[in-house]
């Protein structure tokens, strides 16, 4: 959501100042948390910043008069504590800070002084960006409202200028739950954590009621085309889902990966297209006993389950299908010949995997 908004602002003629939290990452934002975040090492923080910058580059165009990227480690890590207290701390009321939602919800469980400083650091970031880059508006998730207002107030007190804050709401589904969460934890932009095919499948399988909202918020299809799409007959819902999945996958992973994912998905849904890009696992001859292998073992080998116990739970809950047929037999064994013909397994509604003999891949 934040990256899409940043791109829209750039397309409208604005110059984004992308702020990486190499300094604030040493503290951690308490907003929306019920306990203190784990402290990260300097190496982990730098790694995260490098990864964020790579992902942001898929949305934002950097260059002269286009967009710039800055890292608050460049000014926060060299601050003198006493100077900060005198120059910035004097502008903050503890009473007002404790009334902020990001702190109030933590008071019963305990809020460390370590985290209490986060609001001051984020406010100082805004002041620094305002003075050095002319940045006069900060935007972020709606859980950042208190932190952003602290920045606008600090700028007013220190410079007499006006500054602004704008929030974006969380992306919720039709049931009011945050989108992007799965049984494994999340849908990641990193292809090493969520493959392009799995990423495509997530959006290809979202609820019908959420499709048009996601097309409006997350794609850059012209508004006129979206309005026309909104008038399509309900029977064309799969066309909308396919378009949404393709557009998002193309943004994150490129058009080539999006086209591969679309072809693979069509092969699964309609029997047409190329399924060669479906995630696959090679099964060695040594894995078979009397020409068979237990399905639970197969699921573990394909990383569809972490253990045989988890594999059995998936089968018992009706979450595993083999070649389109749901399996409920915990003791089911798969013949070598079935794998030789390319065995396709579906976990839940969105995760597909194929198994083939080692020499056939």
C-alpha atoms as one frame of an Amber mdcrd trajectory, in Angstrom:
protein
   0.000   0.000   0.000   2.763   2.457   0.918   4.775   1.721  -2.224   1.710
   2.055  -4.459   0.837   5.406  -2.894   4.432   6.571  -3.288   4.321   5.688
  -6.979   0.999   7.466  -7.466   2.450  10.596  -5.871   5.464  10.395  -8.165
   3.255   9.935 -11.236   1.362  13.064 -10.139   4.571  15.105 -10.281   5.822
  14.864  -6.717   9.391  13.979  -5.711   9.404  11.132  -3.152  11.999  11.089
  -0.407  12.309   7.408   0.489  13.396   7.012   4.105  15.134   3.803   5.170
  15.166   3.119   8.913  18.804   2.192   9.390  18.814   4.280  12.580  15.307
   3.771  13.959  15.750   0.054  13.292  18.057  -0.050  16.307  15.059   0.878
  18.493  11.941  -0.547  16.870   8.511   1.046  16.618   6.184   0.080  19.517
   3.079   0.964  17.454   0.699  -1.963  17.135   2.849  -4.160  19.348   1.873
  -5.908  22.588   5.506  -6.575  23.524   8.935  -5.191  22.764  10.472  -5.997
  19.411  13.598  -8.118  19.360  16.749  -6.036  19.027  18.436  -6.546  15.664
  22.138  -6.491  14.958  23.672  -3.773  12.783  24.284  -6.398  10.080  20.619
  -7.489  10.060  19.415  -3.892   9.879  21.726  -3.148   6.948  20.618  -6.342
   5.183  16.959  -5.325   5.614  17.667  -1.840   4.262  19.403  -3.316   1.210
  16.441  -5.624   0.556  13.894  -2.815   1.014  15.753  -0.602  -1.451  15.783
  -3.367  -4.049  12.021  -3.885  -3.658  11.240  -0.153  -3.657  13.137   0.210
  -6.942  10.420  -1.849  -8.635   7.893   0.874  -7.843   9.788   4.151  -7.670
  12.011   5.701 -10.318  15.188   7.113  -8.825  17.398   9.711 -10.430  17.904
  13.434 -10.855  14.622  15.290 -10.152  12.799  11.947  -9.738  13.160  10.357
  -6.294  15.880  10.142  -3.695  16.594   7.632  -0.950  18.033   8.517   2.449
  18.881   6.467   5.529  18.233   7.927   8.978  21.307   6.108  10.275  23.281
   8.913   8.633  22.054  11.442  11.201  20.519   9.526  14.114  23.533   7.381
  14.990  25.789  10.405  15.408  23.442  12.443  17.626  24.730  13.718  20.945
  22.232  12.648  23.607  22.440  15.838  25.685  22.132  18.018  22.593  19.083
  16.030  21.495  17.444  16.473  24.910  18.033  20.226  24.799  17.083  20.826
  21.175  14.271  18.308  20.694  13.284  16.794  24.042  12.217  20.191  25.368
   9.545  20.360  22.633   7.745  17.215  23.837   5.207  16.829  26.631   5.327
  13.435  28.323   1.635  13.791  29.180   0.762  14.261  25.502   2.981  11.369
  24.447   1.342   8.975  26.895  -2.068   9.833  25.451  -0.947   8.670  21.997
  -2.525   5.413  20.894   0.827   3.792  20.121   1.875   4.160  23.779  -1.467
   3.941  25.562  -2.082   0.337  24.464   1.283  -0.690  25.906   0.995   0.933
  29.335  -0.651  -2.032  31.057   1.940  -4.517  29.790   4.827  -2.151  30.287
   6.600   0.295  28.000  10.384   0.577  28.158  12.147   3.931  28.044  14.077
   2.419  25.131  10.891   2.299  23.016   9.499   5.526  24.478  12.141   7.412
  22.500  10.860   6.160  19.140   8.325   8.947  18.645  11.005  11.579  19.269
  13.310   9.906  16.740  10.619   9.744  14.041   9.662  13.361  14.696  13.322
  14.373  14.415  13.541  12.507  11.098  10.725  14.656   9.704  12.405  17.841
  10.953  15.722  16.776   9.401  14.106  15.935   6.048  12.188  19.211   6.107
  15.313  21.272   6.726  17.664  19.404   4.381  15.384  18.228   1.556  12.346
  20.498   1.746  10.088  17.549   2.587   6.782  18.930   3.886   4.546  15.844
   3.952   5.019  12.476   5.600   2.808   9.494   4.910   2.562   6.003   6.321
   0.182   3.458   7.842  -2.621   4.710  10.054  -0.839   3.219  13.074   1.800
   5.950  12.558  -0.613   8.857  13.062   0.683   9.882  16.499   4.322   9.660
  15.399   3.674  11.728  12.284   1.737  14.407  14.150   4.662  14.657  16.559
   6.831  15.477  13.542   4.513  18.179  12.198   4.355  19.765  15.654   8.150
  19.643  16.062   8.619  21.357  12.685   6.133  24.064  13.662   7.865  24.702
  16.992  11.417  24.721  15.587  10.877  26.495  12.251   7.439  28.090  12.332
   6.556  26.255   9.092   3.542  24.085   8.371   4.047  20.423   7.574   1.537
  17.702   6.828   0.821  14.043   7.513  -1.261  11.566   5.523  -2.107   7.998
   6.471  -3.118   4.974   4.478  -5.518   2.411   5.886  -4.597  -1.241   6.181
  -5.637  -3.432   3.271  -8.528  -5.432   4.738 -10.613  -8.142   3.127 -14.407
  -8.210   3.068 -14.411  -9.831   6.530 -12.313  -7.056   8.055  -9.112  -9.115
   8.371  -5.689  -7.905   7.212  -4.835  -9.251   3.774  -1.525 -10.889   3.017
  -1.594 -13.231   6.017  -1.511 -16.973   5.426  -0.989 -20.090   7.479   2.747
 -19.718   6.837   2.723 -16.123   8.098   2.625 -13.762   5.131   2.757 -13.217
   1.404   6.270 -11.903   0.797   7.631  -9.736  -2.008  10.927 -11.637  -1.811
  10.818 -14.507  -4.360  12.938 -16.644  -2.023  10.133 -16.527   0.564   7.097
 -16.524  -1.744   7.776 -17.759  -5.267   6.347 -15.762  -8.203   3.908 -18.615
  -8.849   2.705 -18.713  -5.225   2.445 -14.915  -5.239   0.313 -15.075  -8.399
  -1.844 -17.831  -6.950  -2.541 -15.823  -3.789  -4.117 -12.996  -5.786  -5.751
 -15.401  -8.262  -7.612 -16.974  -5.343  -8.736 -14.006  -3.248 -12.421 -13.692
  -2.383 -14.693 -12.376  -5.113 -15.759  -9.468  -2.900 -12.169  -8.183  -2.625
 -11.158  -8.245  -6.292 -12.256  -4.785  -7.455 -10.950  -3.097  -4.311  -7.515
  -4.624  -4.867  -7.532  -3.686  -8.547  -8.266  -0.073  -7.606  -5.719   0.157
  -4.792  -2.840  -2.010  -5.980  -2.710  -1.773  -9.771  -2.055   1.097 -12.157
  -4.712   0.179 -14.695  -6.335   3.396 -16.035  -9.377   4.434 -14.013 -11.623
   4.344 -17.089 -10.764   0.687 -17.683 -11.395  -0.161 -14.025 -14.800   1.518
 -14.128 -15.666  -0.448 -17.256 -14.465  -3.652 -15.578 -16.718  -2.903 -12.606
 -19.706  -3.191 -14.961 -18.730  -6.633 -16.219 -21.157  -9.477 -15.683 -20.528
 -11.565 -12.542 -19.636 -14.538 -14.757 -16.375 -12.762 -15.673 -15.017 -12.747
 -12.105 -12.150 -15.102 -13.029 -11.012 -12.688 -15.733 -10.770  -9.979 -13.087
  -8.839 -12.239 -10.734  -6.432 -13.262 -13.460  -5.858  -9.633 -14.431  -5.233
  -8.630 -10.801  -2.800 -11.514 -10.252  -0.945 -10.784 -13.481  -0.611  -7.034
 -12.869   0.711  -7.456  -9.320   3.103 -10.257 -10.226   4.434  -8.200 -13.141
   5.114  -5.261 -10.828   6.923  -7.345  -8.208   8.615 -10.043 -10.298   8.554
  -8.739 -13.870   6.397  -9.551 -16.897   8.270 -12.731 -17.783   7.590 -14.321
 -14.383   3.995 -13.061 -14.467   3.421 -14.726 -17.833   4.953 -17.986 -16.608
   2.747 -17.924 -13.518  -0.344 -17.212 -15.611   0.365 -20.108 -17.952   0.942
 -22.459 -15.024  -2.222 -21.278 -13.304  -4.294 -21.776 -16.449  -2.945 -25.299
 -16.700  -4.184 -25.973 -13.173  -7.589 -24.342 -13.495  -8.584 -25.313 -17.015
  -6.171 -27.977 -18.165  -4.739 -25.523 -20.719  -1.367 -23.881 -20.801   2.119
 -24.798 -19.604   2.657 -26.120 -16.061   6.445 -26.418 -16.396   6.942 -23.487
 -14.033   5.053 -25.080 -11.165   7.287 -25.648  -8.110   8.662 -29.184  -8.311
  10.589 -31.697  -6.219  12.815 -34.458  -7.561  12.239 -37.849  -5.967  15.235
 -40.183  -5.949  14.873 -43.936  -6.430  16.183 -44.487  -2.891  13.052 -42.816
  -1.486  10.818 -45.686  -2.671  10.162 -48.893  -0.769   8.752 -51.702  -2.915
   7.942 -49.106  -5.569   5.933 -46.899  -3.199   6.367 -43.863  -0.962   4.043
 -42.685   1.797   2.174 -39.487   0.956   3.159 -37.972   4.315   6.827 -38.510
   3.413   6.238 -36.954   0.007   4.742 -33.847   1.599   7.795 -33.457   3.822
  10.183 -33.924   0.889   8.337 -31.211  -1.030   8.391 -28.830   1.962   4.601
 -28.812   2.012   4.820 -29.945   5.634   7.600 -29.599   8.193   7.075 -33.072
   9.666   5.135 -36.283   9.184   2.888 -35.204  12.040   2.020 -31.930  10.310
   1.488 -33.819   7.050  -1.017 -36.125   8.746  -2.876 -33.150  10.218  -3.136
 -31.569   6.771  -4.588 -34.762   5.319  -6.984 -35.232   8.252  -8.248 -31.657
   7.805  -8.930 -32.222   4.108  -6.157 -29.883   3.033  -4.378 -32.170   0.564
  -5.450 -33.162  -2.954  -3.531 -35.465  -5.294  -4.131 -35.057  -9.031  -7.328
 -33.162  -8.253  -8.738 -35.681  -5.752  -8.881 -34.855  -2.050  -7.111 -37.391
   0.149  -8.430 -38.467   3.564  -6.401 -41.665   4.044  -3.532 -40.974   6.461
  -1.764 -44.130   5.306  -2.006 -43.423   1.605   1.034 -44.485  -0.421   1.940
 -43.195  -3.859   3.148 -45.545  -6.594   6.431 -44.834  -8.362   4.570 -44.962
 -11.677   2.301 -42.088 -10.561   5.315 -39.898  -9.865   6.881 -40.959 -13.152
   3.769 -39.544 -14.850   4.142 -36.294 -12.835   2.114 -36.229  -9.637   0.425
 -32.913  -8.795  -0.399 -32.067  -5.191  -2.463 -29.170  -3.943  -2.173 -27.900
  -0.368  -5.172 -25.852   0.691  -6.574 -23.631  -2.071  -3.468 -21.836  -3.243
  -0.318 -23.965  -3.027   0.486 -26.334  -5.884   3.471 -28.629  -6.210   4.464
 -31.399  -8.574   6.606 -34.456  -7.959   8.632 -36.186 -10.643  11.326 -38.822
 -10.785  14.806 -37.376 -10.370  15.995 -38.257 -13.854  12.878 -36.795 -15.503
  13.466 -33.195 -14.366
